[in-house]
Amino acid sequence: MAVFEKLLIDLDPLRTSREFRYLFTARVVSLFGLGFLIVAVPVQVYQLTGSTAQVAAVSAVIGVTTFGATFAGGVLADRYDRRNVIALARGTAGVAFALLAINAFLPEPQMWAIYVLAVVDGIAGGISSTALMAVTPSLIPRDKLAAAGALMALTADLGSMIGPALGGVVIAAGGVGVAYALAAFTTAITTFCITRLPSLPPTHVAEESPLKSVVSGFRYAAHNRVVGQVLIVGFLAMLLSGWAVLIPEFADEVLGVGPSVVGLLYTAPAVGAVVGSLTSGWTGSIRRYGLVVYLLMAVSAAGLVGAGATGVLAVVLLGLAAHGFGDSLADVVRYATVQRNTSDEYRGRIAAVWGAQVTAGTSVGAVAAGVVASLVPISMALTIYGVAGVVIIAIMFVATPTLRRFEDTGDLEAVG
């Protein structure tokens, strides 16, 4: 029974910290609201234009602005009260969602308004997510950071599974305007929860220029080799997220299945990720963080290899679930390692680098998957993509002795 309890997700941060409960609630509500937007924006753009290119363009606008705003969020979080930064960003996003609802209810909704508000959404999202990551270590003990990371990962995994599905139901019942209105409402709840946190100023206010402040964040990561190597490894882990690009053709040509099964294929990694988060209790007691990160990343890559090895649907689903399982737990351990080994005065800027590596890695991974698909038959593409991931992980394992041998002793790591 004791072993079983250690395996289950650690709920202590929720039990012991009122402030973390507010933060957790804000995150959950926000993710479900964003799930409505994930469906509403592309549906409305396609309804208005009939163009997939326009749908992609709006998504690109959000992605680019979010990427840039992560750095702005890092600078702001290391200069001003982090509670106020998050509350202002989420409040601004809520106003944008309300304006999207108003635009949707107009007799002739305007595309220019969607583009403008997509920029606002990307900026607000990039700033708030970065500041949110910087806040967490101030609310809970250092030895519970892995547990907090697992709980936050669980909210993201469940949100990715349930939020868009609810969004589709809402849109089918009431239209995109109702989905936008609900997103605005949930964002208002999120903002309220954030305002219930105590004042959370950085321990040391960065006084250099914003550009130099961003550079100093990268310099800090380079100087602290544990943090820097975790961020590099995290970027490489994001390269494996490009598998989604291969699924439509793989499903059609190899599995011979239709859209309903394609949906299952996209859901399988999220199911594995939820299982990983729910069984993450053991991550709070590990010491060889670097070694565990590499082992979990290898599980993630091996899942893709297995998924593409046969044309049997059950095997493909299990392989994708294994990928999600390993990726989720690796993310939890990477998150804890970075948070445990970053000085408070740099947490905003390191959170910005974290967000940037996620965004950039995902984009590069999608391009890499497309290149693989153009070079080999689709029946081999998923396996070769996974094998490439295994090879890269092995190379990094050899090339990063500091991370590979790193054992967390409870002291802040500042390896020069």
N, C-alpha and C positions, 0 to 999 in steps of 0.2 A: 504493500500500500504506500509506503514511504517513497519507493522508487516511482510509482505511478504519479504521486503528488508532485514530485520534482519534475516530472515530464510535462505536466500541464502548464499552461500559460500562467505566469505569476501576476496575480491581481493586486499585489501589495500597494503599488502606486495609487490605485483607485481607492483602496481601503484607508490609506494613511494620509493622503494629501487632498484636502478640500480644493486647493488651487488646481491640482492636476485633474481632478474630476471636472472642473469647469472647462479646462483646456481640452480634455477628452470629449466632453459633450459638444463643445464648439466644433471640434474636428469632425465628429460623426455627423452632426446636422449639416455642416458645410459640404461634406462629401456627397450626401444624398441630394442636396440642392444642386450641386455641380453635375450630378448624374442626369438631372433634368436637362441641363444645358448641353451636355454631350450629345444628346439626341435632338434637342430642339433647334440648335443652330444649323446643323447640316440639313435637317428636314426643311426648315423654313427657306434657307438659301436655295435649295434645289426646287422647292415649290415656286419661288419667285423667278428663278433664272433658267431652270431646266438644264443647268450646266454643272457637271462634276468638277470642272476646272475652277469654277467659282467657289464650290464647296472647299476644294483644296486650298484655294487662295485665302479664304477666311481662316482656315485652320493654320496656315502658315503665318498669317499675321499674328494670331494668338501665340503661336510657338515662339516666333522671333521676339515679340515684346516681352513675353515671360522670361526668355533667356536673358535679355538685357536687364530686366527689372530685378533679377536675382542679385545682381551685383549692387544695384541701388539699394535693395533691401539689406544687404550685408553692411553697407556703409551706414545706413540709417540706424540699424540695430546696434551698432557699436558707437553711436553718437547720442542717441536719444532714448527715452524710456520705451522699452520694447513693447510693453503693453499698449501704449498709445500708438506706436507705429502699426501694430497689427490691427487695432480697433479702427484706426483711420482708413487703412487699406481695405478692410472688409466692409466698412461702411460705404466707402466709395464704390466698391463692387456692387453692393446692394442697390445703390442708386442707378448704376448702369443696368442692372437686371430689370429694375422697375421701368426704365426708359425703353428697354427692349420689349417689355410687355405692352407699353403704350404704343410703340411703333407697330407691333404685331396686330393690335386691335384697330389700327387705322384702315380706312377703306383701301388705301394703296400703300402698304408698308414700303419704306425706303431702304434700298441696299446700302447707300452711303452711311446711314445711321448704324447699320449692323457692323460695317467696317470700323467706324469710329468707336463704337461701344466695345468691339472686340479688342481694340487697342487698350481701352481703359481696363477691361477685364484682365488682359495679359499683364499689364503693369501692376494692378492691384494684387493679382494672384502671385506674381513673382516676389513682390515685396513681402506680402503676408506670410507666405510659406517659408521664406528665408528667416524672417524674424521669429516665426513660430519654432523653428528648429533651435534657434539660439536661446529661447526662453526655457525649454524643458529642463536643462540641468540645474536651473535656479530653483526648481520647485520640488525636486525629489533627491534623495541621497544618491551619491555617486555609484554605490553598489546596486542600485535599482535602475540604472540607465538602460541596460539590456531589456529589462521587463517593460520599461516605458516604450522603448523602440518596438518591441513586439506588439504592444497594445496599439500603438499608432499604425503599425503595419497591418494589423488586423482590421482596423477601421478602413484603411485604403483598399484592402482586398475585398471586404464585404461591400464597400461602396461601389467597386468596379463590377461586382456581380449583380447587386440589387438595384443600385441607383438608375442606370440606364434602362433596366427593365421597367421600373416604376415610371420613368420618364416616357417610355413608349406608351404605357397604359394611359397616362395623363393626357398625352397629345392626342391619342385616339379618341378619348372621351371629350376633351374640351378644347383641343387645338394648342398651338405653340404659345399663344398668349398666356394661357393658364399656366403652362410649364414655366415660362419666364416669371410670372407673378409668384409662383410657389418658390422659385429660386431666390427671388428678392426677399420673401418672407423668411425662409430658412437662414438667409444671410443676416437678416436683422436679429434673429435668435443667436446666431454665432457671435455677432458684434456685442450683444448684451452679455453673453457669457465671458467674453474677453474683458469687458469693462469690470467684471467682478474680481479679476485678478488684482493682486497688490501691485504697487508701482515696481517696475523692474528695470531700473537704469543699469547700464553697463558699469562694471566696477572701475573701469578706467576709460574716460572719454577720448576717442581718437581725435586729434586736433589737426592732422595733416589734411591736405586737399583730398577731395573725393577720389580722384584718379590715383594719387599716391596711396590712399587708403586701400584701394582695391589691390594695387601692386604689393602692398605690404602683407595683405592676406595670402597671396601666392608665395611671397617670400617666407612667411611664417610656416606654411605647409612644406616648403622646400627644406627649411632648417630643421623642422620636426619630422624626421624621416619616417616615423611610424604613421603620422597623419598623412603626410605626403604620399607615401606608398599605398595606404588604404584608398586614398582618392584616385590614384592612378589605376589600381586594381578595380575600383568601383566603376570607372569609365569603361574598362575592358568588359566588366560584367554586363554593362548596359548594351554592349555590342551584340550580345546574345538575344536581346529583345526584338531584333529584326525578324524573328521567325514568323511573325504575324503576316508579313508580306508574302510569304510562300504559301499560306494556307488555301486561298481561293483556288489556285491552279492545282495544288496537291490534292485537294478534296475532289476536284472535277476529274483530273486525269488519272490519278492513282486510286483513290477510294471510290470514285464514281457515285458521289453523294450530292445531295442538294443543299439549299440554304439552311434548312433546319439542323442538319448535322454540322454544317459549317459553324453555326452558333455554338454547338457543343464543343467543337474544337477550340474556339476562342475562349470558352469558359473554363476548359479543363485546367490550364495553368493557374487560374484564380482559385479553383477548388483546391489544388495542391498547395497554393500559398496560404489559404485559410487553415488547412491542416497543419502546415508548418508553423504558423503563428500560434495556433492553439496548443501545440506541443513544444513550445519554446522555453518552458520553465528551466530547463537545464542550462540555457545560455548564460544565466546569471551567475553560475558557479565556475565557469571555465577560466583558465588563466592563459592558455596558449591561443590567444585570439587570432594571431596571424595564421597558424596552422589550420585552425578550424575554418577560417574564411576560405582558404584554398580548397579544403576538402568539400565544403558545401558548394562552392563554385563548380567543382568537378562533377558533383551530383547533378547540378543544373545543366551543365553541358552534356553529360552522358544521357540525360533524359531526352534531349533533342536527337542525339544519335539513335537511341532506341525508338523514338517516335517515327523516324524516317526509315528504319531498317526493314519494315515489312509494310504490306498494304492491308494489314488487318486493323480494322477500326478500333477494336478494344485495346490493341497494343499501342496504337497512336495516341489514344486518349490517356493511357497510363503513362506513356513517355512524356507527354506534355504536362501532365499533373506532377510527375517527378521533377520536371524542369521548374515548375512554379514552386514546388516544395523547397528545393535546394536554393533557388533564387531568393525566396522570402526569408529563410533563415540566414543566408549569407548577408542579406541586407540588414537584418537585425544585429548581427555581430559586427558588421562594418560600422553601423550607426553607433553602437556602444563604444567601439574602439575610438572613433573620432571624438565623441563627446567626452569620454573619460580622459582624453589626452590633449585637449585644447584649452588654453587659458581663456577665462571668461571675457577678457578684453578683445579677443579675436573671434569669439564664437559667431558673431554675425557674419563676418567676412568668410570664415571657413564654411558656414552654412551656405553662403552664396556660391562658393566653389563646388560644394556638394550638389546644389541644385543645378549648376551649370554642367557638371559632368553627367548628371542624369539626362538632361535635355539633349546635350550634344551627343552623348553615347547612343541614345535611342535613335537619333536621326542618322548617325553614321552607320549604326547597325542595320537600319532599314535599307540604306544604300548598299551595304555589303551583301545583304541577303539578295537584293536584286541582281547584283553582279554575279553571285553564285548561280542564281537561276538562269542567267543568260549564258553561262559557260558549260553547265552540265544539265542532263535531263532532269525534269522536275522530280522524277522518282528517286533521284539520288541527292537532290539539293538539300533537303532537311538534314540528312545524315552528314553530308560533307560540311554543312554549316556548323553542325554540332562538333564534328571532329576538329574543325579549325579552332573552335572555342577551346577544346581540350588541349590542343597544341599551344595556344596562346597562354592558357593558364599554367601549363608546365614550364614554358619559357619564363614567365613572370615569377614562378615559384623559385626557379634557380637564380633569377636576376635580382631578387629582393631579399637578401639574407637578413636584413634588419627586421622586416615584417615576419618572415618565416620563423625566426627564432624568438620573436617578441613574446615575453611572458609578463602579463600585467601584475604588478606587485601592489597596486593600490596607490602608487605615487604618480604624479603628473609626469608624463614622458616628454622629454625635450631633447631628443637625440640630435646632435649637431652633425 
